[in-house]
Amino acid sequence: MQQSELVIYPSNRKMLGLGLVSLIFCALGAFFLWGIEEEGSSQLYFNVIGIVVLVFFGLCFIYLLSRLFVKKPAIIIREDGLFENASYVGAGLIPWEEIREVYIYEYMGQKMLGIETKDPDFALKKTKLNGFKKLLMKANKGLVKAQISIPQTTISVPLEELEESIKRYIQA
């Protein structure tokens, strides 16, 4: 049975909210870096924290800003598989026959759609990743069971609806 393609875009409202949170944390990092005057090792401690927070949340802000202005789909569900571009690392095309399980889970208070593939290293092998993205994927692999995690905050439809659509395609 031929099914039509389903295209899901990122939620602009959620991206703006996350961008605002990123800016607040950047300001906090800058405060740690330049606003606290301590003597000795305490100053070094505040500087290191400030740099880490500023760099991490600055990169998050740049990524979120780019997602707001570059209108690329987060998810495309089509006949040959699921195209995932909702996360920072973006797994790309995942053929239906490669998907073992799809489920919703919660990690650190955030709802996610987990996709487990038959090959545990599928996403790591498939995507063209720079060193930082590979590091993120390897870290994620140790934290959760799913190889691919799609956060609710990055898409404009409820995860339950997305899960249902994916399962419908898998069964077709």
DRENMARFI-905085 format. One line per 3 residues: number of its first residue (from 0); their letters; for each residue x, y, z of N, C-alpha, C. Coordinates in nm, 3 decimals, padded with zeros to 5 digits. Example, Ala and Ser with C-alpha at 12.3 -4.5 7.8 and 13.67 -1.06 7.14 Angstrom:
residues 2
0	as	01.319/-00.569/00.780/01.230/-00.450/00.780/01.320/-00.330/00.780  01.285/-00.225/00.708/01.367/-00.106/00.714/01.290/00.003/00.787
This chain:
residues 172
0	mqq	00.083/-00.119/00.000/00.000/00.000/00.000/00.088/00.125/00.000  00.069/00.212/-00.096/00.144/00.336/-00.110/00.095/00.438/-00.007  00.186/00.491/00.075/00.149/00.593/00.172/00.216/00.723/00.132
3	sel	00.150/00.834/00.163/00.210/00.962/00.128/00.320/00.998/00.227  00.409/01.083/00.181/00.521/01.127/00.262/00.473/01.221/00.372  00.527/01.207/00.492/00.492/01.293/00.604/00.615/01.375/00.640
6	viy	00.602/01.506/00.637/00.714/01.596/00.665/00.681/01.675/00.792  00.774/01.672/00.888/00.756/01.743/01.015/00.870/01.843/01.031  00.833/01.967/01.058/00.932/02.073/01.075/00.956/02.101/01.223
9	psn	01.068/02.164/01.254/01.093/02.203/01.394/00.988/02.305/01.438  00.963/02.309/01.567/00.872/02.406/01.624/00.947/02.537/01.649  00.906/02.643/01.578/00.972/02.773/01.594/00.959/02.825/01.736
12	rkm	00.842/02.807/01.795/00.817/02.854/01.932/00.913/02.786/02.030  00.928/02.655/02.015/01.017/02.581/02.105/01.162/02.620/02.081  01.199/02.641/01.954/01.337/02.682/01.923/01.367/02.819/01.983
15	lgl	01.270/02.911/01.975/01.289/03.043/02.036/01.306/03.032/02.187  01.224/02.950/02.250/01.234/02.929/02.395/01.368/02.872/02.435  01.413/02.770/02.363/01.544/02.710/02.392/01.657/02.809/02.365
18	glv	01.640/02.891/02.261/01.740/02.995/02.231/01.751/03.096/02.344  01.637/03.134/02.400/01.636/03.228/02.512/01.706/03.167/02.634  01.676/03.041/02.662/01.741/02.972/02.774/01.893/02.966/02.750
21	sli	01.934/02.938/02.626/02.077/02.933/02.593/02.143/03.068/02.618  02.075/03.177/02.579/02.130/03.311/02.602/02.144/03.341/02.751  02.047/03.299/02.829/02.053/03.321/02.974/02.175/03.248/03.032
24	fca	02.196/03.125/02.988/02.312/03.050/03.037/02.443/03.111/02.986  02.442/03.168/02.865/02.562/03.238/02.816/02.594/03.356/02.907  02.491/03.430/02.946/02.510/03.543/03.036/02.565/03.496/03.171
27	lga	02.514/03.384/03.220/02.563/03.327/03.345/02.711/03.286/03.332  02.745/03.225/03.218/02.884/03.187/03.193/02.974/03.310/03.188  02.927/03.416/03.123/03.004/03.540/03.115/03.022/03.601/03.255
30	ffl	02.918/03.593/03.336/02.928/03.643/03.473/03.035/03.564/03.551  03.033/03.433/03.537/03.135/03.351/03.605/03.275/03.386/03.556  03.286/03.416/03.428/03.416/03.445/03.370/03.468/03.583/03.405
33	wgi	03.381/03.686/03.398/03.428/03.822/03.418/03.369/03.895/03.538  03.262/03.841/03.596/03.193/03.917/03.701/03.228/03.877/03.842  03.303/03.770/03.860/03.336/03.726/03.995/03.485/03.748/04.017
36	eee	03.514/03.824/04.120/03.654/03.853/04.155/03.690/03.774/04.281  03.768/03.671/04.265/03.814/03.588/04.377/03.966/03.578/04.371  04.022/03.538/04.478/04.167/03.520/04.484/04.204/03.374/04.465
39	gss	04.315/03.349/04.400/04.372/03.214/04.392/04.295/03.115/04.308  04.287/02.991/04.363/04.229/02.881/04.287/04.079/02.896/04.265  04.012/02.971/04.351/03.868/02.993/04.332/03.841/03.067/04.201
42	qly	03.925/03.165/04.168/03.908/03.240/04.043/03.926/03.148/03.923  04.025/03.060/03.929/04.046/02.964/03.821/03.924/02.873/03.804  03.869/02.828/03.915/03.749/02.744/03.915/03.633/02.817/03.845
45	fnv	03.607/02.943/03.882/03.500/03.020/03.821/03.525/03.046/03.673  03.653/03.071/03.638/03.687/03.094/03.497/03.663/02.969/03.412  03.702/02.853/03.462/03.682/02.728/03.388/03.533/02.701/03.370
48	igi	03.456/02.715/03.476/03.311/02.696/03.466/03.252/02.795/03.366  03.293/02.920/03.375/03.243/03.024/03.285/03.272/02.992/03.139  03.393/02.947/03.110/03.431/02.914/02.973/03.349/02.796/02.921
51	vvl	03.339/02.690/03.001/03.264/02.571/02.959/03.117/02.606/02.932  03.055/02.679/03.025/02.913/02.717/03.010/02.896/02.808/02.888  02.983/02.906/02.874/02.973/03.001/02.763/02.990/02.931/02.628
54	vff	03.089/02.844/02.616/03.112/02.774/02.490/02.997/02.679/02.458  02.957/02.596/02.556/02.852/02.498/02.530/02.720/02.565/02.491  02.675/02.660/02.573/02.546/02.723/02.546/02.555/02.822/02.430
57	glc	02.673/02.875/02.403/02.692/02.958/02.283/02.674/02.874/02.158  02.732/02.754/02.157/02.714/02.662/02.043/02.567/02.620/02.030  02.502/02.595/02.144/02.359/02.561/02.141/02.279/02.674/02.078
60	fiy	02.310/02.799/02.118/02.238/02.915/02.065/02.259/02.928/01.914  02.381/02.911/01.870/02.410/02.921/01.726/02.334/02.813/01.649  02.335/02.690/01.702/02.261/02.581/01.637/02.111/02.612/01.631
63	lls	02.054/02.656/01.742/01.910/02.687/01.746/01.876/02.802/01.652  01.962/02.902/01.646/01.941/03.015/01.556/01.943/02.969/01.411  02.037/02.881/01.378/02.045/02.830/01.241/01.920/02.749/01.206
66	rlf	01.868/02.672/01.302/01.747/02.593/01.278/01.625/02.684/01.256  01.626/02.802/01.318/01.515/02.895/01.299/01.514/02.956/01.159  01.632/02.985/01.106/01.641/03.054/00.978/01.657/02.962/00.858
69	vkk	01.710/02.843/00.879/01.723/02.747/00.770/01.610/02.645/00.787  01.510/02.656/00.703/01.388/02.576/00.716/01.405/02.436/00.655  01.475/02.350/00.727/01.489/02.211/00.685/01.397/02.125/00.770
72	pai	01.336/02.023/00.710/01.249/01.934/00.790/01.328/01.865/00.901  01.262/01.845/01.014/01.323/01.771/01.125/01.310/01.621/01.101  01.194/01.581/01.048/01.162/01.440/01.023/01.091/01.429/00.889
75	iir	01.129/01.330/00.810/01.053/01.295/00.690/01.027/01.145/00.697  00.900/01.110/00.692/00.862/00.969/00.692/00.818/00.938/00.550  00.886/00.843/00.487/00.856/00.811/00.347/00.867/00.661/00.322
78	edg	00.841/00.621/00.202/00.837/00.478/00.167/00.966/00.402/00.200  01.082/00.464/00.176/01.209/00.392/00.195/01.264/00.401/00.336  01.202/00.482/00.423/01.249/00.490/00.561/01.219/00.623/00.626
81	lfe	01.282/00.643/00.738/01.265/00.762/00.820/01.390/00.848/00.805  01.372/00.974/00.766/01.485/01.066/00.756/01.483/01.151/00.882  01.588/01.137/00.965/01.594/01.206/01.094/01.695/01.319/01.089
84	nas	01.646/01.440/01.111/01.732/01.558/01.119/01.684/01.646/01.234  01.624/01.583/01.335/01.566/01.658/01.448/01.669/01.685/01.557  01.772/01.605/01.562/01.874/01.623/01.666/01.998/01.689/01.608
87	yvg	02.088/01.729/01.694/02.211/01.796/01.650/02.293/01.707/01.558  02.298/01.577/01.588/02.380/01.487/01.507/02.307/01.438/01.383  02.176/01.433/01.381/02.098/01.395/01.263/02.142/01.265/01.198
90	agl	02.069/01.158/01.216/02.109/01.027/01.165/02.088/01.012/01.015  02.010/01.100/00.954/01.983/01.087/00.811/01.878/00.979/00.785  01.889/00.912/00.671/01.791/00.811/00.633/01.813/00.681/00.709
93	ipw	01.708/00.635/00.774/01.710/00.507/00.844/01.609/00.417/00.773  01.656/00.317/00.697/01.561/00.229/00.626/01.471/00.155/00.725  01.346/00.131/00.685/01.249/00.064/00.772/01.301/-00.070/00.821
96	eei	01.369/-00.143/00.735/01.416/-00.277/00.775/01.528/-00.270/00.879  01.588/-00.154/00.899/01.693/-00.137/01.000/01.636/-00.106/01.139  01.511/-00.062/01.146/01.451/-00.023/01.274/01.399/-00.147/01.347
99	rev	01.451/-00.165/01.469/01.410/-00.278/01.552/01.295/-00.241/01.644  01.301/-00.120/01.703/01.199/-00.081/01.799/01.188/00.071/01.805  01.066/00.120/01.829/01.038/00.263/01.844/00.955/00.280/01.971
102	yiy	00.994/00.373/02.057/00.923/00.392/02.183/00.948/00.531/02.239  00.861/00.571/02.329/00.876/00.700/02.397/00.935/00.673/02.535  01.032/00.756/02.572/01.091/00.745/02.706/01.121/00.885/02.757
105	eym	01.154/00.892/02.883/01.189/01.020/02.944/01.331/01.012/02.997  01.408/01.115/02.968/01.545/01.122/03.019/01.567/01.261/03.078  01.599/01.265/03.205/01.623/01.390/03.278/01.507/01.489/03.259
108	gqk	01.385/01.436/03.269/01.267/01.519/03.261/01.224/01.558/03.120  01.294/01.509/03.019/01.259/01.545/02.882/01.208/01.423/02.806  01.092/01.439/02.742/01.033/01.332/02.663/01.109/01.314/02.532
111	mlg	01.137/01.188/02.499/01.211/01.157/02.376/01.144/01.041/02.303  01.162/01.038/02.173/01.124/00.922/02.094/01.253/00.846/02.067  01.260/00.724/02.116/01.379/00.642/02.097/01.362/00.549/01.979
114	iet	01.466/00.538/01.898/01.467/00.445/01.786/01.588/00.355/01.803  01.559/00.227/01.817/01.666/00.127/01.825/01.681/00.062/01.689  01.803/00.051/01.645/01.830/-00.012/01.516/01.886/-00.152/01.539
117	kdp	01.877/-00.235/01.435/01.929/-00.371/01.445/02.080/-00.369/01.466  02.148/-00.277/01.399/02.291/-00.259/01.418/02.310/-00.150/01.524  02.365/-00.185/01.641/02.380/-00.087/01.750/02.466/00.035/01.712
120	dfa	02.551/00.020/01.610/02.637/00.131/01.568/02.589/00.196/01.438  02.465/00.169/01.400/02.412/00.219/01.272/02.432/00.369/01.255  02.382/00.447/01.350/02.388/00.593/01.338/02.532/00.642/01.341
123	lkk	02.613/00.580/01.423/02.754/00.621/01.434/02.829/00.594/01.304  02.800/00.481/01.240/02.866/00.444/01.114/02.814/00.528/00.996  02.685/00.556/00.997/02.621/00.616/00.880/02.644/00.765/00.866
126	tkl	02.638/00.836/00.975/02.645/00.982/00.965/02.788/01.029/00.947  02.798/01.139/00.875/02.929/01.202/00.856/02.950/01.296/00.973  03.024/01.251/01.069/03.036/01.327/01.192/03.176/01.384/01.211
129	ngf	03.181/01.505/01.264/03.309/01.557/01.306/03.338/01.500/01.445  03.452/01.528/01.499/03.493/01.472/01.627/03.397/01.502/01.741  03.343/01.625/01.746/03.253/01.664/01.854/03.121/01.587/01.846
132	kkl	03.067/01.572/01.724/02.941/01.499/01.708/02.960/01.351/01.742  03.074/01.295/01.703/03.101/01.155/01.737/03.109/01.138/01.888  03.172/01.232/01.954/03.183/01.228/02.099/03.043/01.233/02.163
135	lmk	02.956/01.319/02.111/02.819/01.329/02.163/02.744/01.198/02.143  02.758/01.136/02.026/02.687/01.010/01.999/02.738/00.898/02.088  02.869/00.893/02.109/02.925/00.789/02.197/02.880/00.809/02.340
138	ank	02.873/00.933/02.384/02.826/00.963/02.520/02.679/00.924/02.534  02.598/00.955/02.433/02.456/00.921/02.435/02.438/00.770/02.441  02.523/00.698/02.370/02.516/00.552/02.365/02.531/00.490/02.504
141	glv	02.609/00.553/02.588/02.629/00.502/02.722/02.519/00.542/02.820  02.436/00.639/02.782/02.334/00.690/02.872/02.196/00.630/02.851  02.160/00.604/02.726/02.026/00.553/02.695/02.035/00.433/02.602
144	kaq	01.928/00.355/02.597/01.922/00.234/02.517/01.909/00.264/02.367  01.836/00.369/02.334/01.809/00.403/02.194/01.934/00.458/02.125  01.956/00.416/02.000/02.068/00.471/01.922/02.035/00.610/01.869
147	isi	01.906/00.634/01.843/01.862/00.763/01.793/01.754/00.815/01.886  01.770/00.937/01.934/01.674/00.998/02.026/01.625/01.129/01.967  01.493/01.141/01.956/01.432/01.263/01.903/01.361/01.333/02.017
150	pqt	01.412/01.449/02.061/01.349/01.519/02.172/01.218/01.587/02.130  01.120/01.588/02.219/00.993/01.655/02.192/01.016/01.802/02.161  01.117/01.861/02.223/01.142/02.004/02.207/01.186/02.043/02.067
153	tis	01.224/01.946/01.983/01.274/01.983/01.850/01.173/01.963/01.739  01.054/01.911/01.769/00.956/01.890/01.662/00.822/01.954/01.697  00.742/01.975/01.595/00.617/02.050/01.612/00.495/01.960/01.634
156	vpl	00.511/01.830/01.641/00.398/01.739/01.666/00.426/01.659/01.793  00.321/01.611/01.860/00.343/01.528/01.979/00.419/01.399/01.943  00.505/01.355/02.033/00.582/01.232/02.009/00.492/01.111/01.988
159	eel	00.379/01.108/02.057/00.286/00.995/02.042/00.237/00.984/01.899  00.209/01.099/01.838/00.163/01.102/01.699/00.274/01.056/01.604  00.396/01.102/01.630/00.511/01.060/01.548/00.536/00.910/01.562
162	ees	00.532/00.860/01.686/00.552/00.717/01.710/00.448/00.634/01.634  00.324/00.678/01.640/00.214/00.608/01.572/00.236/00.605/01.420  00.278/00.719/01.364/00.303/00.727/01.220/00.417/00.635/01.178
165	ikr	00.523/00.632/01.257/00.637/00.546/01.225/00.596/00.400/01.231  00.525/00.363/01.334/00.481/00.222/01.348/00.388/00.181/01.234  00.305/00.276/01.188/00.215/00.248/01.076/00.296/00.217/00.950
168	yiq	00.403/00.292/00.926/00.488/00.271/00.810/00.563/00.136/00.820  00.610/00.106/00.940/00.685/-00.018/00.960/00.595/-00.138/00.931  00.470/-00.131/00.972/00.377/-00.242/00.954/00.325/-00.253/00.810
171	a	00.335/-00.145/00.733/00.283/-00.145/00.596/00.363/-00.232/00.501
